[in-house]
């Protein structure tokens, strides 16, 4: 091995990296604490990046169709597209609230009207139990209960609960204020990202080509472009699938004269944004709302949900979302399960496009290896012959 400054530098980097890794293993608690602190500092900016990425999907479509042939409007095209995007998002949320709020209020009022009848039924059942009261009285008298001790314990529990509630109130308010401020900072940061996409993208490419070899930088940019296409396609496909499913429920429930058709359709459309399992959450909420008015129609709704879920699972979701991310249905289910176990609902939304990117990269790697080894297509396309048939 030729000893020069480049070789010595590489050896020093390897030695320093090994020492740093050993020290990190010996102080894992401090390392995790430092990572948690760093994540807390960067969280508003990470949140802003996520918001910008989500808003960029509709904003990009609006910007392409806005004054496309007029160069004089280039300066105001992007700000106007951003304003229209925000207005569209706020409009959708307002419309959903306008539908959900009155419907839930009506269901609560209906439940309140049914409470007196339920109390009358309860009184009748208690009247039937009067014959057993003498037996209950003799059984209670046979028990030796220290009511004073029970009262003191109950008062102590209430005092402890009250003091804990008061002490946690400050933390709750502080956490609420911190969450709101984090969201506001992230939202403002996302607006800056959306208004300056090209300069930020150009600066990022400069950093990659300045720090990495050209071939490695090209590969990183290729992966980032693939991830951008996959995540954007997944968001648009998931939103389209949710709208289709909510419309199917609203129309079919109207045809079968079920109550709260529009409300349940909106609820299922919102919960369907959660891949695969979101529609079941909407089913439970819808069945509870309908059961307040008519339990039999709630049962009909569950049957209708099972039918439409089969249509959605076998026809709509694989073709709309599965094709948009280029991931087979079996791996979509695996990605949702793994993401839900690791990160909850956010993991379900994140792991489908992430697994799609990993699937595409691994597929290209395997095909490249097959080409390098000159493996005939018939070796892996067709199953091997059964020797017992000879």
C-alpha positions in Angstrom: 0.0 0.0 0.0 1.4 3.4 -1.0 1.6 5.8 2.0 0.5 9.3 1.1 -1.6 12.0 2.7 -4.8 10.7 1.1 -4.2 7.2 2.6 -3.3 8.6 6.0 -6.5 10.7 5.9 -8.6 7.7 5.1 -7.1 5.7 7.9 -7.6 8.6 10.4 -11.2 8.8 9.3 -11.7 5.1 9.9 -10.0 5.2 13.3 -12.0 8.2 14.4 -15.2 6.7 13.2 -14.6 3.5 15.1 -13.7 5.4 18.3 -16.9 7.5 17.9 -19.0 4.4 17.3 -17.5 2.7 20.4 -18.2 5.8 22.6 -21.7 6.0 21.3 -22.3 2.4 22.2 -21.0 3.0 25.7 -23.3 6.1 26.2 -26.5 5.1 24.4 -28.7 7.1 26.9 -26.8 10.3 26.2 -26.9 9.6 22.5 -30.7 9.1 22.5 -31.1 12.2 24.6 -29.0 14.3 22.2 -31.0 12.9 19.2 -34.3 13.7 21.0 -33.1 17.3 21.7 -32.0 17.7 18.0 -35.3 16.3 16.8 -37.2 18.8 19.0 -35.2 21.7 17.6 -35.7 20.6 14.0 -39.3 19.4 14.3 -40.9 22.7 13.2 -38.8 22.7 10.1 -39.5 19.0 9.4 -43.2 19.7 9.9 -43.0 22.6 7.5 -41.3 20.5 4.9 -44.1 17.9 5.2 -46.8 20.5 4.9 -45.0 22.0 1.9 -44.7 18.6 0.2 -48.5 17.9 0.7 -49.6 21.4 -0.5 -47.2 21.2 -3.5 -49.3 18.4 -5.1 -52.4 20.5 -5.8 -50.5 23.8 -6.1 -48.4 22.3 -8.9 -51.5 21.3 -10.9 -53.1 24.8 -10.3 -49.9 26.6 -11.3 -49.6 24.6 -14.6 -53.0 25.7 -15.7 -52.9 29.3 -14.4 -52.0 31.8 -17.1 -50.0 29.2 -19.0 -49.6 31.3 -22.1 -49.0 34.7 -20.6 -45.5 35.5 -19.6 -46.4 38.8 -18.1 -48.2 36.9 -15.3 -45.2 34.8 -14.3 -44.4 36.9 -11.2 -47.8 36.5 -9.7 -48.6 33.0 -10.9 -46.9 31.2 -8.0 -48.3 33.4 -5.2 -51.8 33.2 -6.8 -51.5 29.4 -7.1 -50.5 29.2 -3.4 -53.4 31.4 -2.3 -55.8 29.3 -4.4 -54.4 26.1 -2.9 -54.8 27.4 0.6 -58.3 28.6 -0.2 -59.2 25.1 -1.6 -57.9 23.3 1.5 -59.7 25.7 3.8 -62.9 25.3 1.8 -62.7 21.5 1.9 -62.2 21.5 5.7 -65.0 24.1 6.2 -67.4 22.0 4.0 -66.5 18.9 6.0 -67.1 20.7 9.3 -70.4 22.1 8.0 -71.6 18.6 7.2 -70.2 16.8 10.2 -71.1 19.3 12.9 -74.9 19.5 12.3 -75.1 15.8 11.7 -73.4 14.9 15.0 -75.5 17.5 16.8 -78.7 16.0 15.4 -77.5 12.5 16.5 -76.8 13.8 20.0 -80.3 15.5 20.2 -81.9 12.2 19.0 -80.0 10.3 21.6 -81.2 12.8 24.2 -84.8 12.4 23.2 -84.5 8.6 23.6 -83.0 8.9 27.1 -86.4 9.4 28.9 -87.8 6.3 27.3 -84.7 4.4 28.4 -85.2 5.6 32.0 -88.8 4.5 32.0 -87.8 1.1 30.8 -85.1 1.0 33.6 -87.7 2.0 36.2 -90.0 -0.9 35.0 -87.1 -3.3 35.4 -86.3 -2.0 38.8 -89.9 -2.4 39.8 -89.8 -6.1 38.8 -86.8 -6.5 41.2 -88.7 -5.3 44.2 -89.5 -8.8 45.2 -85.8 -9.5 45.7 -85.2 -6.4 47.9 -85.8 -8.2 51.3 -83.2 -10.7 50.3 -80.8 -7.9 49.4 -81.4 -6.1 52.6 -80.7 -9.1 54.8 -77.5 -9.8 52.7 -76.3 -6.2 53.2 -77.0 -6.4 56.9 -74.9 -9.5 57.2 -71.9 -7.7 55.8 -69.5 -5.8 58.2 -68.5 -2.7 56.4 -66.4 0.1 57.9 -68.2 3.1 56.3 -65.9 5.6 58.0 -62.8 4.0 56.6 -64.3 3.8 53.1 -65.3 7.5 53.2 -61.8 8.6 54.3 -60.3 6.5 51.4 -62.7 8.0 48.9 -61.9 11.5 50.0 -58.2 10.8 49.8 -58.6 9.5 46.2 -60.6 12.5 45.2 -58.0 14.9 46.7 -55.1 13.1 45.0 -57.0 13.1 41.7 -57.7 16.8 42.0 -54.2 17.8 42.9 -52.9 15.7 40.0 -55.3 17.4 37.6 -54.3 20.9 38.9 -50.6 20.1 38.6 -51.0 18.6 35.1 -53.1 21.6 34.0 -50.0 23.8 33.6 -48.3 21.1 31.6 -51.4 20.6 29.4 -51.6 24.3 28.6 -47.9 24.6 28.0 -48.0 21.6 25.7 -51.0 23.1 23.8 -49.2 26.4 23.4 -46.0 24.7 22.3 -47.9 22.6 19.7 -49.7 25.6 18.3 -46.5 27.6 18.0 -44.7 24.7 16.4 -47.5 24.3 13.8 -47.5 28.1 13.1 -43.7 28.1 12.6 -43.8 25.0 10.4 -46.7 26.5 8.4 -44.8 29.7 7.8 -41.7 27.8 6.8 -43.7 25.7 4.4 -45.0 28.9 2.7 -41.3 30.0 2.2 -40.5 26.6 0.7 -43.4 26.7 -1.7 -42.6 30.2 -2.9 -38.9 29.5 -3.4 -38.9 25.9 -4.7 -36.5 26.4 -7.6 -33.7 28.3 -5.7 -33.9 25.7 -2.8 -33.7 22.8 -5.3 -30.7 24.4 -7.1 -28.9 25.0 -3.8 -29.6 21.3 -2.8 -28.1 20.1 -6.0 -25.0 22.3 -5.4 -24.5 20.8 -2.0 -24.8 17.2 -3.3 -22.4 17.7 -6.2 -20.0 19.7 -3.9 -19.9 17.0 -1.1 -20.3 13.8 -3.1 -18.6 12.2 -6.1 -20.5 13.0 -9.3 -21.7 9.4 -9.7 -23.0 9.2 -6.2 -24.7 12.6 -6.5 -26.4 11.5 -9.7 -27.7 8.4 -7.9 -28.9 10.4 -4.9 -30.8 12.8 -7.2 -32.3 9.8 -9.1 -33.6 8.3 -5.9 -35.0 11.7 -4.7 -36.8 12.2 -8.0 -38.3 8.6 -7.7 -39.3 9.3 -4.1 -40.9 12.6 -5.2 -42.9 11.0 -8.0 -44.0 8.1 -5.8 -45.1 10.2 -2.8 -46.9 12.7 -5.0 -48.7 9.9 -6.9 -49.6 8.2 -3.6 -51.1 11.4 -2.1 -53.2 12.1 -5.2 -54.3 8.5 -5.6 -55.2 8.2 -1.9 -57.3 11.4 -2.1 -59.0 10.2 -5.3 -59.8 6.9 -3.7 -61.3 8.5 -0.6 -63.5 10.7 -2.7 -64.7 7.8 -4.8 -65.5 5.7 -1.7 -67.3 8.5 0.2 -69.4 9.2 -2.9 -70.3 5.5 -3.2 -71.5 5.4 0.4 -73.5 8.6 0.1 -75.2 7.5 -3.1 -76.0 4.0 -2.0 -77.2 5.1 1.5 -79.5 7.6 -0.2 -80.9 4.9 -2.5 -81.6 2.6 0.5 -83.1 5.5 2.5 -80.6 5.3 5.3 -80.2 8.3 7.7 -77.1 10.5 7.7 -76.2 9.6 4.2 -74.1 12.7 3.5 -72.6 12.8 6.9 -71.5 9.2 6.8 -70.2 9.6 3.3 -68.0 12.6 4.4 -66.8 10.7 7.5 -65.8 7.6 5.4 -64.1 9.9 2.8 -62.0 11.5 5.6 -61.1 8.3 7.4 -60.4 6.6 4.1 -57.3 8.8 3.8 -55.8 6.3 6.2 -54.8 3.3 4.0 -56.9 0.1 4.2 -58.0 0.4 7.8 -59.4 4.0 7.7 -62.7 2.9 6.1 -63.4 0.5 9.0 -63.0 3.4 11.4 -65.6 5.3 9.4 -67.8 2.2 9.4 -67.8 2.0 13.2 -68.6 5.8 13.5 -71.4 5.6 10.9 -72.9 2.5 12.4 -73.1 4.2 15.8 -74.7 7.3 14.4 -77.3 5.3 12.5 -78.0 3.0 15.5 -79.2 6.0 17.5 -82.0 6.4 15.0 -82.7 2.9 13.8 -80.7 -0.2 14.9 -82.0 -2.3 12.0 -80.7 0.2 9.4 -77.4 0.2 11.3 -77.2 -3.5 10.6 -78.1 -2.9 6.9 -75.3 -0.3 6.8 -72.8 -2.8 8.1 -73.9 -5.2 5.3 -73.6 -2.4 2.8 -70.2 -1.5 4.1 -68.9 -5.1 3.7 -70.2 -5.2 0.1 -68.7 -1.8 -0.9 -65.5 -2.7 1.0 -65.1 -5.7 -1.3 -65.6 -3.5 -4.3 -63.1 -0.9 -3.0 -60.5 -3.4 -1.9 -60.6 -5.5 -5.1 -61.3 -2.9 -7.8 -60.7 0.7 -6.7 -57.8 0.7 -4.3 -55.4 -1.6 -6.2 -56.0 0.3 -9.5 -56.1 3.8 -8.1 -53.5 3.8 -5.3 -51.6 0.5 -6.0 -50.9 1.5 -9.6 -50.1 5.1 -8.7 -47.2 4.0 -6.4 -46.2 0.9 -8.5 -46.6 -1.4 -5.5 -48.5 -4.8 -5.7 -51.5 -5.1 -3.4 -49.8 -7.7 -1.1 -46.9 -5.3 -0.4 -49.4 -2.4 0.1 -51.0 -4.5 2.9 -47.5 -5.4 4.3 -46.5 -1.7 4.3 -49.6 -0.6 6.1 -49.2 -3.3 8.7 -45.5 -2.5 9.3 -46.0 1.3 9.3 -49.0 1.0 11.7 -47.0 -1.1 14.2 -44.0 1.3 14.1 -45.5 4.8 13.8 -49.2 4.5 14.0 -51.4 6.3 11.5 -48.5 8.5 10.2 -46.6 5.3 9.6 -49.5 3.9 7.5 -49.4 7.0 5.3 -45.6 7.1 5.1 -44.7 3.5 4.6 -46.6 2.8 1.4 -44.7 5.3 -0.8 -41.5 4.4 1.2 -41.9 0.7 0.4 -42.7 1.6 -3.2 -39.4 3.4 -3.5 -37.5 0.5 -1.9 -39.4 -2.0 -4.1 -38.5 -0.1 -7.3 -34.8 0.3 -6.3 -34.6 -3.4 -5.3 -36.4 -4.5 -8.6 -33.9 -2.4 -10.7 -31.0 -3.9 -8.7 -32.2 -7.5 -9.2 -32.8 -6.9 -13.0 -29.4 -5.4 -13.3 -27.8 -8.4 -11.6 -29.6 -10.7 -13.9 -28.4 -8.8 -16.9 -24.8 -8.9 -15.6 -24.9 -12.6 -15.0 -26.6 -13.3 -18.4 -29.3 -15.4 -16.8 -31.8 -16.5 -19.4 -35.4 -15.3 -19.0 -36.8 -18.8 -19.0 -34.7 -19.6 -15.9 -36.7 -17.2 -13.6 -39.9 -16.6 -15.6 -41.2 -20.2 -15.9 -41.3 -22.7 -13.0 -38.9 -25.6 -13.2 -40.2 -28.8 -14.7 -41.4 -31.6 -12.4 -39.0 -34.6 -12.7 -41.8 -37.0 -11.6 -43.7 -36.2 -14.9 -40.9 -37.7 -17.0 
